[in-house]
């Protein structure tokens, strides 16, 4: 009886989470796309919220808020560490998983100490890591690009190409991509030592 009750509570929690996100998802879908690098159709925007998490490299996945508000989805991929790049949604299960919260802005995406703390969080994970934003296409992609630049020594374009090989739709902000490219141009020690696989 307890198992059935727990199952009902979990299903209720997930349903409640989905209904709470729906207005923001719809707003996000219908907002203008001109400040995005790879704008795509609104129907694909909507579908992207409900895709399964996608493994990009090593033990790192990218996902949406839909994925991390569902315990079954988290556990299915052996996710133990969650990087939350949203500023509107809480950590849904703080007693069950390790969280790292990031509020992306113009300054911290090129702060090497800040990026190093993200790398440490990923390196110290004992399972898989998911980086998520609302749709799994925007801020989560920016954070992963920072990781790939700092940890794997990839250029911005190489990092984007690596992600695109695994994930069909990404939609990072032009503003942040331009900041990262400027940082890359000024970062003379950047060298390609990582073999893309």
Phi and psi restraints in degrees (value plus and minus 20) as a CYANA .aco file:
   2 UNK   PHI     -81.3   -41.3
   2 UNK   PSI     -61.0   -21.0
   3 UNK   PHI     -82.7   -42.7
   3 UNK   PSI     -61.1   -21.1
   4 UNK   PHI     -84.6   -44.6
   4 UNK   PSI     -62.1   -22.1
   5 UNK   PHI     -84.0   -44.0
   5 UNK   PSI     -63.2   -23.2
   6 UNK   PHI     -83.2   -43.2
   6 UNK   PSI     -59.6   -19.6
   7 UNK   PHI     -82.7   -42.7
   7 UNK   PSI     -63.9   -23.9
   8 UNK   PHI     -81.9   -41.9
   8 UNK   PSI     -62.9   -22.9
   9 UNK   PHI     -82.9   -42.9
   9 UNK   PSI     -63.3   -23.3
  10 UNK   PHI     -84.2   -44.2
  10 UNK   PSI     -63.3   -23.3
  11 UNK   PHI     -82.8   -42.8
  11 UNK   PSI     -59.6   -19.6
  12 UNK   PHI     -84.1   -44.1
  12 UNK   PSI     -63.7   -23.7
  13 UNK   PHI     -79.2   -39.2
  13 UNK   PSI     -66.3   -26.3
  14 UNK   PHI     -83.2   -43.2
  14 UNK   PSI     -66.1   -26.1
  15 UNK   PHI     -81.7   -41.7
  15 UNK   PSI     -62.6   -22.6
  16 UNK   PHI     -82.7   -42.7
  16 UNK   PSI     -62.7   -22.7
  17 UNK   PHI     -80.5   -40.5
  17 UNK   PSI     -63.8   -23.8
  18 UNK   PHI     -83.8   -43.8
  18 UNK   PSI     -63.1   -23.1
  19 UNK   PHI     -86.0   -46.0
  19 UNK   PSI     -56.4   -16.4
  20 UNK   PHI     -85.5   -45.5
  20 UNK   PSI     -53.0   -13.0
  21 UNK   PHI    -102.4   -62.4
  21 UNK   PSI     -40.3    -0.3
  22 UNK   PHI     -74.2   -34.2
  22 UNK   PSI     -65.9   -25.9
  23 UNK   PHI     -79.9   -39.9
  23 UNK   PSI     -60.6   -20.6
  24 UNK   PHI     -90.1   -50.1
  24 UNK   PSI     -57.2   -17.2
  25 UNK   PHI     -80.7   -40.7
  25 UNK   PSI     -66.8   -26.8
  26 UNK   PHI     -84.3   -44.3
  26 UNK   PSI     -60.6   -20.6
  27 UNK   PHI     -81.7   -41.7
  27 UNK   PSI     -62.8   -22.8
  28 UNK   PHI     -83.8   -43.8
  28 UNK   PSI     -62.2   -22.2
  29 UNK   PHI     -82.5   -42.5
  29 UNK   PSI     -60.6   -20.6
  30 UNK   PHI    -115.4   -75.4
  30 UNK   PSI     -14.9    25.1
  31 UNK   PHI     -95.2   -55.2
  31 UNK   PSI     144.4   184.4
  32 UNK   PHI     -89.7   -49.7
  32 UNK   PSI     132.7   172.7
  33 UNK   PHI    -131.5   -91.5
  33 UNK   PSI     -14.6    25.4
  34 UNK   PHI     -87.5   -47.5
  34 UNK   PSI     -38.6     1.4
  35 UNK   PHI    -114.6   -74.6
  35 UNK   PSI      -4.3    35.7
  36 UNK   PHI    -126.5   -86.5
  36 UNK   PSI     131.6   171.6
  37 UNK   PHI     -93.5   -53.5
  37 UNK   PSI     -66.2   -26.2
  38 UNK   PHI    -145.3  -105.3
  38 UNK   PSI      48.4    88.4
  39 UNK   PHI     -82.4   -42.4
  39 UNK   PSI     121.2   161.2
  40 UNK   PHI    -154.4  -114.4
  40 UNK   PSI     154.2   194.2
  41 UNK   PHI     -83.2   -43.2
  41 UNK   PSI     134.5   174.5
  42 UNK   PHI     -85.6   -45.6
  42 UNK   PSI     -52.1   -12.1
  43 UNK   PHI     -87.5   -47.5
  43 UNK   PSI     -59.3   -19.3
  44 UNK   PHI     -91.1   -51.1
  44 UNK   PSI     -52.0   -12.0
  45 UNK   PHI     -76.9   -36.9
  45 UNK   PSI     -70.4   -30.4
  46 UNK   PHI     -83.6   -43.6
  46 UNK   PSI     -64.6   -24.6
  47 UNK   PHI     -82.5   -42.5
  47 UNK   PSI     -53.8   -13.8
  48 UNK   PHI     -84.2   -44.2
  48 UNK   PSI     -44.2    -4.2
  49 UNK   PHI     -84.3   -44.3
  49 UNK   PSI     -48.2    -8.2
  50 UNK   PHI    -128.2   -88.2
  50 UNK   PSI     -13.0    27.0
  51 UNK   PHI     -86.8   -46.8
  51 UNK   PSI     135.3   175.3
  52 UNK   PHI     -87.4   -47.4
  52 UNK   PSI     136.1   176.1
  53 UNK   PHI     -76.7   -36.7
  53 UNK   PSI     126.2   166.2
  54 UNK   PHI    -138.2   -98.2
  54 UNK   PSI     105.7   145.7
  55 UNK   PHI     -95.9   -55.9
  55 UNK   PSI     106.5   146.5
  56 UNK   PHI    -120.5   -80.5
  56 UNK   PSI     -68.1   -28.1
  57 UNK   PHI    -180.4  -140.4
  57 UNK   PSI     126.2   166.2
  58 UNK   PHI      31.3    71.3
  58 UNK   PSI    -143.5  -103.5
  59 UNK   PHI    -126.0   -86.0
  59 UNK   PSI       3.7    43.7
  60 UNK   PHI    -126.4   -86.4
  60 UNK   PSI     107.0   147.0
  61 UNK   PHI    -133.1   -93.1
  61 UNK   PSI     136.5   176.5
  62 UNK   PHI    -136.4   -96.4
  62 UNK   PSI     120.3   160.3
  63 UNK   PHI    -173.1  -133.1
  63 UNK   PSI    -198.7  -158.7
  64 UNK   PHI    -130.0   -90.0
  64 UNK   PSI     155.2   195.2
  65 UNK   PHI     -85.1   -45.1
  65 UNK   PSI     -45.9    -5.9
  66 UNK   PHI     -80.2   -40.2
  66 UNK   PSI     -61.7   -21.7
  67 UNK   PHI     -86.1   -46.1
  67 UNK   PSI     -65.5   -25.5
  68 UNK   PHI    -107.5   -67.5
  68 UNK   PSI     -21.0    19.0
  69 UNK   PHI    -115.1   -75.1
  69 UNK   PSI     -12.3    27.7
  70 UNK   PHI    -146.9  -106.9
  70 UNK   PSI      90.0   130.0
  71 UNK   PHI     -75.6   -35.6
  71 UNK   PSI     -60.4   -20.4
  72 UNK   PHI     -79.5   -39.5
  72 UNK   PSI     -61.2   -21.2
  73 UNK   PHI     -86.4   -46.4
  73 UNK   PSI     -61.4   -21.4
  74 UNK   PHI     -83.6   -43.6
  74 UNK   PSI     -69.0   -29.0
  75 UNK   PHI     -90.3   -50.3
  75 UNK   PSI     -51.4   -11.4
  76 UNK   PHI     -77.9   -37.9
  76 UNK   PSI     -53.7   -13.7
  77 UNK   PHI    -123.6   -83.6
  77 UNK   PSI      -3.6    36.4
  78 UNK   PHI      32.2    72.2
  78 UNK   PSI      22.7    62.7
  79 UNK   PHI    -104.6   -64.6
  79 UNK   PSI     106.1   146.1
  80 UNK   PHI    -134.3   -94.3
  80 UNK   PSI     -45.0    -5.0
  81 UNK   PHI    -142.9  -102.9
  81 UNK   PSI     113.3   153.3
  82 UNK   PHI    -146.5  -106.5
  82 UNK   PSI     105.4   145.4
  83 UNK   PHI    -122.9   -82.9
  83 UNK   PSI      93.3   133.3
  84 UNK   PHI    -116.4   -76.4
  84 UNK   PSI      91.4   131.4
  85 UNK   PHI    -122.9   -82.9
  85 UNK   PSI      -7.2    32.8
  86 UNK   PHI    -112.6   -72.6
  86 UNK   PSI     135.4   175.4
  87 UNK   PHI    -132.8   -92.8
  87 UNK   PSI     -14.5    25.5
  88 UNK   PHI    -133.2   -93.2
  88 UNK   PSI     -35.7     4.3
  89 UNK   PHI    -138.7   -98.7
  89 UNK   PSI     121.9   161.9
  90 UNK   PHI     -99.0   -59.0
  90 UNK   PSI     153.9   193.9
  91 UNK   PHI     -98.3   -58.3
  91 UNK   PSI      95.8   135.8
  92 UNK   PHI     -89.6   -49.6
  92 UNK   PSI     -55.4   -15.4
  93 UNK   PHI    -151.1  -111.1
  93 UNK   PSI      43.8    83.8
  94 UNK   PHI     -84.8   -44.8
  94 UNK   PSI     -39.9     0.1
  95 UNK   PHI    -106.0   -66.0
  95 UNK   PSI     -27.5    12.5
  96 UNK   PHI    -134.4   -94.4
  96 UNK   PSI     -43.3    -3.3
  97 UNK   PHI    -156.0  -116.0
  97 UNK   PSI     139.4   179.4
  98 UNK   PHI    -109.1   -69.1
  98 UNK   PSI     111.2   151.2
  99 UNK   PHI    -136.1   -96.1
  99 UNK   PSI     128.1   168.1
 100 UNK   PHI    -151.1  -111.1
 100 UNK   PSI     100.1   140.1
 101 UNK   PHI    -120.2   -80.2
 101 UNK   PSI     111.9   151.9
 102 UNK   PHI    -145.9  -105.9
 102 UNK   PSI     107.1   147.1
 103 UNK   PHI    -128.1   -88.1
 103 UNK   PSI      79.4   119.4
 104 UNK   PHI     -90.6   -50.6
 104 UNK   PSI     113.7   153.7
 105 UNK   PHI    -165.6  -125.6
 105 UNK   PSI     158.3   198.3
 106 UNK   PHI     -80.0   -40.0
 106 UNK   PSI     -50.4   -10.4
 107 UNK   PHI    -104.3   -64.3
 107 UNK   PSI     -66.2   -26.2
 108 UNK   PHI     -97.9   -57.9
 108 UNK   PSI     -35.5     4.5
 109 UNK   PHI     -94.4   -54.4
 109 UNK   PSI     -32.4     7.6
 110 UNK   PHI    -138.4   -98.4
 110 UNK   PSI      -3.1    36.9
 111 UNK   PHI    -110.1   -70.1
 111 UNK   PSI      91.6   131.6
 112 UNK   PHI     -84.5   -44.5
 112 UNK   PSI     -53.4   -13.4
 113 UNK   PHI     -84.4   -44.4
 113 UNK   PSI     -60.0   -20.0
 114 UNK   PHI     -84.4   -44.4
 114 UNK   PSI     -64.6   -24.6
 115 UNK   PHI     -87.5   -47.5
 115 UNK   PSI     -57.6   -17.6
 116 UNK   PHI     -80.2   -40.2
 116 UNK   PSI     -55.7   -15.7
 117 UNK   PHI     -87.5   -47.5
 117 UNK   PSI     -53.2   -13.2
 118 UNK   PHI     -87.6   -47.6
 118 UNK   PSI     -64.5   -24.5
 119 UNK   PHI     -80.3   -40.3
 119 UNK   PSI     -63.2   -23.2
 120 UNK   PHI     -80.8   -40.8
 120 UNK   PSI     -61.8   -21.8
 121 UNK   PHI     -80.9   -40.9
 121 UNK   PSI     -61.2   -21.2
 122 UNK   PHI     -90.8   -50.8
 122 UNK   PSI     -65.0   -25.0
 123 UNK   PHI     -82.8   -42.8
 123 UNK   PSI     -52.5   -12.5
 124 UNK   PHI    -108.5   -68.5
 124 UNK   PSI     -16.1    23.9
 125 UNK   PHI     -91.7   -51.7
 125 UNK   PSI     128.3   168.3
 126 UNK   PHI    -126.6   -86.6
 126 UNK   PSI     -10.7    29.3
 127 UNK   PHI    -168.2  -128.2
 127 UNK   PSI    -167.8  -127.8
 128 UNK   PHI    -109.1   -69.1
 128 UNK   PSI     139.3   179.3
 129 UNK   PHI    -138.9   -98.9
 129 UNK   PSI     117.9   157.9
 130 UNK   PHI    -139.3   -99.3
 130 UNK   PSI     111.4   151.4
 131 UNK   PHI    -123.4   -83.4
 131 UNK   PSI     104.0   144.0
 132 UNK   PHI    -153.7  -113.7
 132 UNK   PSI     132.9   172.9
 133 UNK   PHI    -153.7  -113.7
 133 UNK   PSI    -188.3  -148.3
 134 UNK   PHI     -76.0   -36.0
 134 UNK   PSI     -71.8   -31.8
 135 UNK   PHI    -124.6   -84.6
 135 UNK   PSI     -31.6     8.4
 136 UNK   PHI      60.5   100.5
 136 UNK   PSI      -5.9    34.1
 137 UNK   PHI    -139.1   -99.1
 137 UNK   PSI     -33.5     6.5
 138 UNK   PHI    -138.3   -98.3
 138 UNK   PSI    -113.7   -73.7
 139 UNK   PHI     -81.9   -41.9
 139 UNK   PSI     -54.6   -14.6
 140 UNK   PHI     -82.9   -42.9
 140 UNK   PSI     -55.9   -15.9
 141 UNK   PHI     -86.9   -46.9
 141 UNK   PSI     -62.6   -22.6
 142 UNK   PHI     -79.6   -39.6
 142 UNK   PSI     -65.9   -25.9
 143 UNK   PHI     -82.6   -42.6
 143 UNK   PSI     -61.6   -21.6
 144 UNK   PHI     -85.9   -45.9
 144 UNK   PSI     -58.3   -18.3
 145 UNK   PHI     -80.6   -40.6
 145 UNK   PSI     -64.5   -24.5
 146 UNK   PHI     -77.5   -37.5
 146 UNK   PSI     -65.1   -25.1
 147 UNK   PHI     -79.6   -39.6
 147 UNK   PSI     -67.2   -27.2
 148 UNK   PHI     -86.4   -46.4
 148 UNK   PSI     -54.6   -14.6
 149 UNK   PHI     -87.8   -47.8
 149 UNK   PSI     -66.0   -26.0
 150 UNK   PHI     -98.5   -58.5
 150 UNK   PSI     -64.6   -24.6
 151 UNK   PHI    -104.5   -64.5
 151 UNK   PSI     -63.7   -23.7
 152 UNK   PHI    -121.6   -81.6
 152 UNK   PSI     -23.3    16.7
 153 UNK   PHI      41.9    81.9
 153 UNK   PSI      16.1    56.1
 154 UNK   PHI    -109.1   -69.1
 154 UNK   PSI     134.5   174.5
 155 UNK   PHI     -96.8   -56.8
 155 UNK   PSI     149.8   189.8
 156 UNK   PHI     -78.8   -38.8
 156 UNK   PSI     -67.7   -27.7
 157 UNK   PHI     -85.0   -45.0
 157 UNK   PSI     -59.1   -19.1
 158 UNK   PHI     -84.1   -44.1
 158 UNK   PSI     -61.2   -21.2
 159 UNK   PHI     -83.4   -43.4
 159 UNK   PSI     -64.6   -24.6
 160 UNK   PHI     -81.2   -41.2
 160 UNK   PSI     -64.5   -24.5
 161 UNK   PHI     -83.5   -43.5
 161 UNK   PSI     -58.1   -18.1
 162 UNK   PHI     -82.2   -42.2
 162 UNK   PSI     -65.6   -25.6
 163 UNK   PHI     -84.3   -44.3
 163 UNK   PSI     -62.1   -22.1
 164 UNK   PHI     -86.0   -46.0
 164 UNK   PSI     -44.6    -4.6
 165 UNK   PHI     -89.1   -49.1
 165 UNK   PSI     -43.3    -3.3
 166 UNK   PHI    -126.8   -86.8
 166 UNK   PSI     -48.4    -8.4
 167 UNK   PHI    -147.6  -107.6
 167 UNK   PSI     100.5   140.5
 168 UNK   PHI     -86.5   -46.5
 168 UNK   PSI     -61.1   -21.1
 169 UNK   PHI    -135.4   -95.4
 169 UNK   PSI     100.8   140.8
 170 UNK   PHI    -153.7  -113.7
 170 UNK   PSI     133.9   173.9
 171 UNK   PHI    -167.5  -127.5
 171 UNK   PSI      34.5    74.5
 172 UNK   PHI     -91.3   -51.3
 172 UNK   PSI     135.6   175.6
 173 UNK   PHI     -88.7   -48.7
 173 UNK   PSI     114.3   154.3
 174 UNK   PHI     -78.3   -38.3
 174 UNK   PSI     -59.0   -19.0
 175 UNK   PHI     -78.0   -38.0
 175 UNK   PSI     -67.9   -27.9
 176 UNK   PHI     -92.0   -52.0
 176 UNK   PSI     -57.3   -17.3
 177 UNK   PHI     -82.3   -42.3
 177 UNK   PSI     -62.3   -22.3
 178 UNK   PHI     -83.8   -43.8
 178 UNK   PSI     -58.6   -18.6
 179 UNK   PHI     -83.2   -43.2
 179 UNK   PSI     -63.7   -23.7
 180 UNK   PHI     -85.7   -45.7
 180 UNK   PSI     -56.4   -16.4
 181 UNK   PHI     -88.6   -48.6
 181 UNK   PSI     -57.7   -17.7
 182 UNK   PHI     -84.7   -44.7
 182 UNK   PSI     -62.5   -22.5
 183 UNK   PHI     -81.0   -41.0
 183 UNK   PSI     -63.4   -23.4
 184 UNK   PHI     -80.3   -40.3
 184 UNK   PSI     -63.4   -23.4
 185 UNK   PHI     -84.6   -44.6
 185 UNK   PSI     -50.4   -10.4
 186 UNK   PHI    -110.2   -70.2
 186 UNK   PSI     -26.5    13.5
 187 UNK   PHI    -118.7   -78.7
 187 UNK   PSI      65.1   105.1
 188 UNK   PHI     -87.3   -47.3
 188 UNK   PSI     -40.6    -0.6
 189 UNK   PHI    -105.5   -65.5
 189 UNK   PSI     -19.3    20.7
 190 UNK   PHI     -86.0   -46.0
 190 UNK   PSI     102.6   142.6
 191 UNK   PHI    -160.0  -120.0
 191 UNK   PSI     129.3   169.3
 192 UNK   PHI    -106.2   -66.2
 192 UNK   PSI      77.7   117.7
 193 UNK   PHI    -131.6   -91.6
 193 UNK   PSI     -22.2    17.8
 194 UNK   PHI    -125.5   -85.5
 194 UNK   PSI     110.1   150.1
 195 UNK   PHI    -106.3   -66.3
 195 UNK   PSI      97.1   137.1
 196 UNK   PHI     -90.9   -50.9
 196 UNK   PSI     107.5   147.5
